[in-house]
Amino acid sequence: MERRFTRIVGKFKGKHPGPTVIAIGGLHGNEPTGIYAMERAFEKLNSLQADFHGEFIGLAGNLKALEMGCRYLDQDLNRIWNRNEITNELIKPDGIAESSEFAEIWQIIRQAAKKRKGEMVFIDLHTTSSESPPFCLIGDTMRNRRFVADFPVPVILGLEEQLEGPLLSYLNELGFISFGFEAGQHSAEISTTNHENMLWMVLEKAGCLKREKIPWFENARSEISAQTQKLQKVFEIRYRHGVVEGNNFIMNPGYSNFQKIRKDEELAWNRMGAVKAKLNGRIFMPLYQPQGDDGFFVIKRIAGFWLGISAILRSLGMWRMLPLLPGVRKDKIHPNTLVLNTRIARFFGREIFHLMGYRKRRALGQMVTYSRRTYDIHPPELP
């Protein structure tokens, strides 16, 4: 029997003011486990009878694709959230099947943001086509780092440098605490459990529920921790191999997330021959499904020392000093963007900009731009 999905999986509002937590599952239609997990969580919440602060909203993403069991129909719903194309008025991309999905999701999120009484927290629930332990993806803001720091999973930085238009990146720009959670392989039974367990940790961390009021909290945490004990570190994306349509990309079998790889190792094939690793590191999100334009990523660990240095520099506002460097200036239109003349500033590696929160990099001929999040350290004011 075909499963039908509805946009709003559930809503739960407490008697006390607090944060608004929004979870979404199924932005990719072949990844429904986040929705199943939310259904379990709302059922338990309704019987828990515990003091709840704020509001929890659960959404389903690409309804048409979910019913067909495919990633998307015309366009990836998680690649069309571009701030330059979305204004305060509701604008939707025309001519694609995902248009109505985009419009409905954005309207619900926008209305929730207008009514918020506290912090906005967004979690995007996903699964992967390869075998994988659970992990988090975050935009590199100090607020995001602090929120996920206690979760017993590896954390990946740098996605915003590699992809255009993910929903979590767009909401991060608006001042939400936002992160993605990948629970495991698409069809693995543990993925639904991992998603539910993470939801309880998010509600506790956000301040919606006290830990002692969630009877299964410690068990939820230990179930995830048992899968990630050797990987509870911070990594950053160093390389993305994009898939060109018609290039016949085929990933070599047997790769799984966080598996170590060597430079020049043959990872995949396309019509031009072998696709080799550009650098040593760990393979990340290898593509084992027909749809998608991310063949694989390569990640490397970030030492805790540099994370600490970054936190200190940002807290001191040292990022304000970067335009004083030769060949570096502020963008005239976007105050959180720096423009580098690569002829003059060629000695400044991207690491120095990463330390200060400038992670979104774009090359424009001899110029390179780096952008940072407006709400890196402090949230936006309440409406």
N, C-alpha and C positions, 0 to 999 in steps of 0.2 A: 504494500500500500504506500502510495506517494505521501511523503511528509509535507505538510503545509507549515509555513512560517509566518509569524506576524511581526511587524516592526518593533513594537514595544514588548519585550519579553517579560518585563515586570517593573513595578515601581514600589518603593518602600520609603515612607516618610516618617521620621521620628517626631516625637512631641517636643524635642529640644532643637534649637537652631544649631547649625554646624555646617560641615562641608557638603558639597554636592559631588557625589562619585558617579561617573558615567562609565559603564563598560559596554563594549561593542564586540560582538562575535560575528563571524561569517561575512566580513568585508570581502573575503574571497569565498565563493560559493562552494568550494570543495573543502572548506574548513569549518564544519558545523559544531565541533565539540565545545567551543566557547558558549554557544547557545544552550546546549544541554547542561553545561555546568551552571549557567545562570538560573535555569529552571530549577535545578536542585537547590541552589542557594536561596532563591526567593521562597521556595516551599519551607525550608528550614527557618528562614527569618520570620515567616508568618506564625510559626509555632514556638519561636524562641521566647517571646514575651520579655525581652530585655530592653532596657533604656537605649534608645537609638538617637543619635545626634545627626541632624542633617537629612539628606535624601540620597537614595541609591536608585539609579535608573539603568536598566539593562536594555540594550538595543540589538536587533538583528540587522545585518548589513545588506548584502546584495540578495534580496529575496528571490528574484527570478533565477539567479545563478544557483542559489542554494537548492531550489526545487529541482534544478536540472543536474546538480552535482558537479558543476564545472566552475573554474576559477572566476570567469566573467563571460559576458556575452559579446559586447562590442569593445569595451574598454575597461581596464583595470580600475575598479572603484577606489582603490587605495593609491592612485597615482594622479588624481585630478583635483586635489585640494591645493590650488595655487592662490596665494594671497593677492596676487595682482589681478586675479579674475573674480574674486569674491568681495563684494562690498557689503555695507550694512543692509542694502536691499538684497532680496533673495535673487541670486543669479544662478542659473544652472546650465551646464553644457548641453547644447541642443544636438539632435540628430543621432543620439546613441541610446541604447537600451538602458544604460545606467543613469540616464538623466533624472528620472523620477526618484530613483533611489537616493541620489545625491541631494535632491531638493528636500525630501522628507527628513533625512538624517540631519541635514544642516538646520532645518527649522526647529526640530526638537532640541538640538544642542544649543542653538541661539536663545531660545526661550528659557531654557534652564539657566543659562548664564545670566540672563537679565534678572532672574528672580533669586539668584544665589544670595545666601546669608553668610557664606564663609568661603574657604578655599575651593577651587574647582580642580578635581582630580579625574583624569581620564586614563583608562586602561584598554588597550586594543588587544584582543585575544586571538592568537593565531596558532597554526601548526605548520610543520615543515614536510617537504616531500621525501626527505632522507631521515634516517634514524637520528635521534637527537635527545640529549638531556634538556630539561627546561632551562630557559634563560630569558633575560630582560634586554630590551633595546631602548636606549634613552637618547634624547637630544642633550647635549652637554651643557646643562645649566646646573648651578649649585643646588637649586631647589629640587631638581630631579635626582641629582646624586644623593642628597640627604634622604629623600623619600625611599629610595630603593636600597640604601646602604645596608640595612639589616636583613634584607631578604636573602635566603641561603641559596642563591643562584648566581652564575656568572652574569656580568653586566657588559654590554657592548655599546661603545661610543662611536660616533662618526657616521651614522647612517645618513644624516642630513647632507653630508658631503657627496654622497653617492647617488641619491635618488631624488627625483622631482615629484612633489605632490602627495606624499603620504599624509593621511589625516592627522596622525599624532604630531607630525612636525608643524602642521598648520595650527593646531590648537596650542602647541607650545609657544608659537609666535604670539598668540592672543593672551598668554599668561597662565594657561592651565599647567598644572603638574601633569605631565603626560608621558606614558611609556607603553611599549609593546611587550607582550609576554607570549613567548613561543613555548607551548606545553609539551611538544614531542611530535612524533610522526602522525600524519593525517589520520590513519586508520587504527592507531594504537589505542587500546582500551585505557591505558594510563593517562592519555592526554586529557580526557574529560575530568578525571580526578585531579590532575595537576592544575587545570584551570579553576576548578572549584576551590582547591586549597589556596591558590593565590588570591582568589577573591576575598576569602576570609582574612588573609594577611593584609590586604589592601584596606578593607573596612576597619581593621584594628589600627593600622598605621595612620590612616586619615583622621581617626578620632571618632568614628561613627559608633563603634562598640568597644567596650573595655575587654581586654584579653580574658579576664576571669569570667566574663559573661558568655564566652564562646566555649562550650564544653569540649569541643573537638580541636581546639586551636593548636595545641602542642603536637597532636598527632598529625594535623595537616602540615605543620612546619617540618616535622621529622620525615614525613613521606617524601617531600620534595628534597630535603637535604640529603637523604640517602642516595639520591640519583646524581648529586652534584658535588660531593665532598671534595674531590680533587680539582674542581674547576671554579670554586667560589672566589673569583678574581675579576679584575676589570680589564677588558680588551678593547682595542680600537680597530676599525676597519682600515686596512692599508691599501686594498686593491679590490676593484670590481671588474669582473669579466662580463660585459654586456652581450646579449644574444641578438644578432641581427636576423630579422625575419627572412626566411628562405636560405639561411646559412647551414641548415641541417645540423644544428648543435646536438651532440650526444655526449652526456657525461659518462665517463668510465664507471663501471659498476663498483660498489663496495665502499664508497666514501660516506662518512658520517660527520656531523658537526663536531668541530674542535679537534678533528684528527690532524696530526702533524704532517706537514708536507715539506718537500725540499724544492729549492729553486731548480727549474728545468724538468721537474717531474711531469710526465704526461698525465694530465687530469681529464681531458676530454678530446673530442674530435669534431671537426666541422668539414665543410666541403673543400677547405684549403689545406687540411691536414691536421696534425696533432696540435692541441692547445696545451701549452706548457705553463707551469707556475712561474710567475715573474720574480718571486722572492720566497725565501723561507718563511714559514709561519704555520698557521692552522687553517684548514679549509673550513668555510662557513657557508651554510645554506646552499649546498650543491643542488642543481636542478634535476629532479627526477620526475618531471611531469610535463605534459605536452604544452601547457600555456605558461607564459612568464618570460621576461626578458633579462632576468638576472641569472647568468649561468652559474656563477659561484663568486664568493668573496674570499679574500685572505685576511686574517686578523692576526694581531700580535698583542701580547700582554703589555699593559702599562704598569710600571712599577709604582707601588704605593707612595714612594718618596715624591715622585713627580705629581701625583694627585694631591698630595699635601701641599707642595709648593704652589700648585695652581690655585688651591683654595685660599692660601694666604695672599697671593698676589691679587686675586679678584676681590677679596674682602677689603684690601687696601686701596682698591680702585686704580691699580697700576696700569690697567688697560688704557686709561686716559693718556698715558705717556707715549703710546705707540706712534701717534702722528708726528712726534718730534724726531723720529728716526729718519735718516736721509732716504728719499725716494718713497716715503709713505705719507699719505694725506687722507683726510676725511672725504667721503663722498659728499657732493654738494646737496644731493636730494635725500639720501638715506643716512641719518646720523649714526647708525650702528654698523656702518660699512666702511672699510678702509680700502683705498686704492693704492696698489704698489706698482711702481715702475720697475720692471724686472731688470732693466739695465743698471739701475742704481741700487736697488734693494735686493740684488741677487744673492747676497750673503746671508740674508735673513731666512732661515728655514721655516717651514710651516709649523714646527714644534713650538716656536715662541708665540705664535698667534693662537695655537691650540691652548697653551697654558692660560691665556687671557680670555678664553671663551670664544675666540674667532675661529669657527670651524667650517662654515659654509664657504667653500672656495670656488671661484669661477674665473676662468682664463679668458681674457679679451685682448687677443693679439699680444702686444708687449706689456699689457697691463694685466694684473691679477687682482681680484677683489676678495676680501674676507669679511664675513658678516658674523655678528654675535646676536644672541637673543636679548631683547629689551628687558625681559623679566628674569634675568639670570639669578639674581640674589633675592629680590623682593617681589612679592605678588602685586598685581594691579589693585587699585583701590576698589572697594565695593561700589556697585552701582547705586 
